[in-house]
Amino acid sequence: MAVPWEKYFRQALKEKLPMKIPGLNADHFPPVLRLLEKREELADADRGLRAQKEVFQATMAALKQRREQLEKKEQELKGSFVSFDKFLQDTEAQRSCALRREAEERHRARRQEAQALRLRAQLEELQRERVRLQRRLERLEPCARLLEQVLEQRPQFQELPELVARFDALADTQGALRLTERQRLGELEEARVRLQRLRDTWQDELLRQGQRRAQLLERLEAARERTLHWESKWVQIQNTAAEKTLRLGRTRMSALNLFQLVCQHQRKPPALDIEDTEGQLEQVKRFILDLSAMLASLPQAQPTAAAR
């Protein structure tokens, strides 16, 4: 680290200046001696500073040379680092290429191994298919001989494929008939299921209608009982009304008879309508009141006559 010049020279001056003698008073020396002393001190300090400056310059030159050497070594190290980095990059690239080639070779080897296994499995399957076809051929060989014999006995078929085609047509027809039969059986089964469902529904409906009929019969019986009750009530009401009507007629006849008797007694013609029973009763009431008043006055008249 570089030291500032001013600070460096001050430090060097402090080191070169002689220490003052303790116990001496500055007033004992004349000014000329003090001036000479100061000049001497300054000269010593100047020489020390020059020596220090030369040492510093030599040190700085050595440091500069050392710095140049270090910079040169740093450049060399940087070049070495760059070369080493390039070497590492090349090595890493070669390693990556080698790993990639190794992975590709491994993948290719696995793929070829899988393909070999698949081909081996296909070969085994083909061998099994060959054995199966060989067995089927051995099993169908009697059928082939039989077909040849049938072909010899059936002159309408010139070659074996015609016979086989005819057989295939008959087999297809038989399959279609069986399919139709299965469809018809399925439809019949569905119809049977629907019929059973309808029977079950009919039984449930019949049971429900029977329950409803019983409820309606109970309601009909209750209605009949209520009808008989109200008919008896109606007959009773009619009988009561007839009795009351008869009684009313008798009452009106009695009132009319009384009214006629009153009219005869008074020797007046009937001035009221025959149906006006209330007016007739009112006339009878007045007559009875008048007759009662008259009868009430008779006992008083009879004692008076006797006294005379």
C-alpha positions in Angstrom: 0.0 0.0 0.0 1.5 3.4 -1.0 2.2 5.9 1.9 1.4 9.6 1.3 4.5 11.7 0.8 3.7 14.4 3.4 3.0 11.8 6.0 6.1 9.9 5.2 8.4 13.0 5.4 6.9 14.1 8.6 7.5 10.7 10.1 11.1 10.7 8.9 11.7 14.2 10.2 10.4 13.2 13.7 12.8 10.3 13.7 15.9 12.3 12.6 15.4 15.4 14.9 17.5 15.1 18.1 15.7 14.9 21.3 15.9 18.0 23.5 18.1 17.8 26.6 15.7 17.8 29.5 16.3 20.2 32.3 17.8 23.0 30.1 16.1 26.2 29.6 15.9 27.7 26.2 16.5 31.2 27.5 20.2 30.3 28.4 21.2 30.1 24.6 21.5 33.1 22.4 19.4 33.4 19.3 22.3 32.9 17.0 23.2 29.6 18.6 19.6 28.5 18.4 19.4 29.5 14.8 22.6 27.5 14.0 21.2 24.6 16.0 18.0 24.8 14.0 20.0 25.0 10.7 22.0 22.0 11.7 18.9 20.1 12.6 17.4 21.1 9.3 20.5 20.0 7.4 20.5 16.7 9.3 16.9 16.3 8.6 17.4 17.1 4.9 20.2 14.6 4.6 18.0 12.0 6.4 15.2 12.8 4.1 17.4 12.5 1.0 18.7 9.2 2.3 15.2 8.1 3.0 14.1 9.4 -0.4 16.9 7.4 -2.1 16.0 4.3 -0.1 12.3 4.9 -0.9 13.1 5.4 -4.6 15.1 2.2 -4.6 12.3 0.4 -2.8 9.8 1.8 -5.2 11.9 0.7 -8.2 12.3 -2.7 -6.7 8.6 -2.8 -6.1 7.9 -1.6 -9.6 10.2 -4.3 -11.0 8.6 -6.9 -8.7 5.1 -5.7 -9.8 6.2 -6.0 -13.4 7.5 -9.5 -12.7 4.3 -10.3 -10.9 2.2 -8.9 -13.8 4.2 -11.0 -16.2 3.7 -14.1 -14.1 0.0 -13.2 -13.8 -0.2 -12.9 -17.6 1.6 -16.2 -17.9 -0.7 -17.8 -15.2 -3.7 -16.3 -17.0 -2.5 -17.8 -20.3 -1.9 -21.1 -18.4 -5.4 -20.9 -16.9 -6.8 -20.1 -20.4 -4.9 -23.1 -21.8 -6.0 -25.2 -18.9 -9.6 -24.1 -19.3 -9.5 -24.9 -22.9 -7.9 -28.2 -22.1 -10.6 -28.9 -19.6 -13.3 -27.8 -22.1 -11.8 -30.0 -24.8 -11.5 -32.9 -22.3 -15.2 -32.3 -21.1 -16.3 -32.2 -24.7 -14.4 -35.4 -25.5 -15.9 -36.9 -22.3 -19.4 -35.8 -23.2 -19.0 -37.1 -26.8 -17.6 -40.4 -25.4 -20.5 -40.6 -22.9 -23.0 -39.8 -25.6 -21.5 -42.4 -27.9 -21.5 -44.9 -25.0 -25.2 -44.1 -24.3 -26.1 -44.3 -27.9 -24.2 -47.6 -28.2 -26.0 -48.9 -25.0 -29.3 -47.8 -26.3 -28.6 -49.3 -29.7 -27.5 -52.5 -28.0 -30.7 -52.6 -25.8 -32.8 -51.9 -28.9 -31.1 -54.7 -30.9 -31.4 -57.0 -27.9 -35.1 -56.2 -27.6 -35.5 -56.7 -31.4 -33.7 -60.0 -31.1 -36.0 -61.0 -28.2 -39.0 -60.0 -30.3 -37.7 -61.8 -33.3 -37.0 -64.9 -31.2 -40.5 -64.7 -29.7 -42.0 -64.3 -33.2 -39.9 -67.3 -34.3 -41.1 -69.4 -31.4 -44.7 -68.3 -32.2 -44.2 -69.2 -35.9 -42.8 -72.5 -34.9 -45.8 -73.2 -32.6 -48.1 -72.0 -35.4 -46.3 -74.4 -37.8 -46.7 -77.3 -35.3 -50.4 -76.4 -34.8 -51.0 -76.2 -38.6 -49.1 -79.5 -39.1 -51.4 -81.1 -36.5 -54.5 -79.6 -38.0 -53.3 -80.8 -41.4 -52.8 -84.3 -40.0 -56.2 -84.1 -38.4 -57.9 -82.7 -41.5 -56.2 -85.2 -43.9 -59.0 -87.8 -43.5 -61.5 -85.0 -44.2 -59.6 -84.2 -47.4 -59.7 -87.8 -48.5 -63.4 -87.9 -47.6 -64.0 -84.8 -49.7 -62.2 -86.4 -52.6 -64.4 -89.5 -52.3 -67.6 -87.2 -52.2 -66.3 -85.4 -55.2 -66.0 -88.7 -57.1 -69.5 -89.6 -56.1 -71.0 -86.2 -57.0 -70.4 -85.6 -60.7 -72.2 -82.2 -60.5 -69.1 -80.8 -58.7 -66.2 -80.7 -61.0 -63.6 -79.6 -58.5 -63.1 -79.6 -54.8 -63.4 -75.7 -54.3 -66.9 -75.9 -55.8 -67.8 -78.5 -53.2 -66.2 -76.4 -50.4 -68.0 -73.3 -51.7 -71.3 -75.2 -51.6 -70.6 -76.4 -48.1 -69.7 -72.9 -47.0 -72.9 -71.6 -48.5 -74.9 -74.3 -46.6 -72.9 -73.5 -43.4 -73.7 -69.8 -43.8 -77.3 -70.6 -44.4 -77.4 -72.8 -41.3 -75.7 -70.1 -39.3 -78.2 -67.5 -40.5 -81.0 -69.9 -39.6 -79.6 -70.5 -36.2 -79.2 -66.7 -35.7 -82.8 -66.2 -36.8 -83.8 -69.0 -34.4 -81.9 -67.4 -31.5 -83.5 -64.1 -32.4 -87.0 -65.7 -32.4 -86.2 -67.5 -29.2 -85.1 -64.2 -27.7 -88.3 -62.5 -28.9 -90.4 -65.4 -27.5 -88.6 -65.1 -24.2 -89.2 -61.3 -24.1 -92.9 -61.9 -24.9 -93.0 -64.6 -22.2 -91.5 -62.1 -19.7 -93.9 -59.4 -20.8 -96.8 -61.9 -20.4 -95.6 -62.9 -17.0 -95.2 -59.2 -16.1 -98.8 -58.5 -17.4 -100.0 -61.5 -15.4 -98.3 -60.2 -12.2 -99.7 -56.7 -13.0 -103.1 -58.2 -13.6 -103.0 -60.1 -10.3 -102.0 -57.0 -8.5 -104.6 -54.9 -10.3 -107.2 -57.6 -9.5 -106.2 -57.6 -5.9 -106.3 -53.8 -5.8 -109.7 -53.7 -7.5 -111.0 -56.4 -5.0 -109.8 -54.2 -2.1 -111.5 -51.2 -3.8 -114.7 -53.2 -4.3 -114.7 -54.2 -0.6 -114.2 -50.6 0.4 -117.0 -49.5 -2.0 -119.3 -52.2 -0.6 -118.5 -51.0 2.9 -119.3 -47.5 1.9 -122.5 -48.7 0.1 -123.6 -50.5 3.2 -122.9 -47.4 5.3 -124.8 -45.3 2.8 -127.7 -47.8 2.9 -127.8 -47.7 6.7 -127.7 -43.9 6.6 -130.5 -43.9 4.0 -132.6 -46.2 6.1 -131.9 -44.0 9.1 -132.9 -40.8 7.3 -135.9 -42.6 5.6 -137.2 -43.6 9.1 -136.5 -40.0 10.2 -138.4 -38.7 7.2 -141.3 -41.1 7.9 -141.3 -39.9 11.5 -141.2 -36.3 10.3 -144.0 -37.0 7.9 -146.1 -38.7 10.6 -145.4 -35.8 13.0 -146.3 -33.3 10.2 -149.5 -35.2 9.5 -150.5 -35.3 13.1 -149.7 -31.6 13.4 -151.6 -30.9 10.2 -154.5 -32.9 11.5 -154.4 -31.1 14.8 -154.1 -27.8 13.0 -157.1 -28.6 10.9 -159.1 -29.6 13.9 -158.0 -26.5 15.7 -159.1 -24.3 12.7 -162.4 -26.2 12.5 -162.9 -25.6 16.2 -162.1 -22.0 15.8 -164.4 -21.7 12.8 -167.2 -23.4 14.8 -166.7 -21.1 17.7 -166.6 -18.1 15.4 -169.9 -19.2 13.7 -171.5 -19.8 17.2 -170.4 -16.3 18.2 -171.8 -14.9 15.0 -175.1 -16.8 15.6 -175.2 -15.6 19.2 -174.6 -12.1 18.1 -177.0 -12.6 15.1 -174.4 -11.2 12.7 -173.3 -12.7 9.5 -169.6 -13.9 9.4 -167.5 -10.9 8.2 -164.2 -12.8 8.1 -162.8 -15.3 5.6 -162.9 -18.9 6.4 -159.1 -19.2 6.2 -158.6 -16.2 8.6 -158.2 -18.3 11.7 -156.4 -15.7 13.7 -159.2 -13.1 13.1 -161.8 -15.7 14.0 -159.9 -16.5 17.3 -159.6 -12.8 17.9 -163.4 -12.4 17.6 -164.0 -15.4 19.8 -161.6 -13.9 22.4 -163.4 -10.6 22.4 -166.8 -12.4 22.8 -165.5 -14.5 25.7 -164.0 -11.4 27.3 -167.3 -9.5 26.9 -169.3 -12.5 28.2 -166.9 -12.8 31.1 -167.4 -9.2 32.0 -171.1 -9.6 31.7 -171.1 -12.7 33.9 -168.9 -10.9 36.4 -171.4 -8.1 36.7 -174.4 -10.5 37.2 -173.7 -11.5 40.8 -173.7 -7.9 41.9 -177.1 -7.3 40.2 -178.7 -10.3 41.7 -178.1 -9.3 45.5 -179.4 -5.8 44.7 -182.7 -7.3 43.3 -183.1 -9.6 46.3 -182.8 -6.7 48.8 -185.5 -4.9 47.1 
